[in-house]
Every structure is written in structure tokens, then in C-alpha cells.
Amino acid sequence: MRKVVLSVNITMNGMMAGPNGELDWHYEYWSDEIAHESHALLQSMGAILVGRITYEAMLKHWSQVAISPYQPPKTGGMPN
């Protein structure tokens, strides 16, 4: 049976975003350790489920990324 893992950036008072939906507070606390753990978590996933806001942000970014026909897509996680 597959596991469901919840990974959320959240403040001590339970907020995920600022009053206007901004996520800039995340960058202030981002570190190499957090990057390493996030990468390891993403590498272990077979699928990812995101909410509408995250999906729209990811769609906006990834729909503009050119995919080379000479480089097959990587499977099984994030690139190293």
C-alpha cells in the first residue's frame, strides 16, 4: 500500500501565506538543509498532489520551460 505524506511550509501561528497570499517569508528561512530534505522527499515520491494555487503557479512556470526533443524526460523523481 502506498503512503500519503503531507509536506507543508507553515508558520508557528498556522499561516501558510501572508495576508495577500504572498509566500516570500519562505525564502527568509530556506537553507541548504531544507533544500536537501525537500529534494530527498521529492526523489522518493511516485506522484505529487497539489492544491489549485500551487498547481496554477507550477503550470505558469513549467508551461514556459522548453523541452529538448534530444533529451528524454527523467522519470522517478527530480533531476540531480
Buried (B, 14 or more C-beta within 10 A) or exposed (E): EEEEEEEEBEEEEEEBBEEEEEEEEEEEEEEEEEEEEBBEBEEEBEEEEEEEEEEEEEEEEEEEEEEEEEEEEEEEBEEE
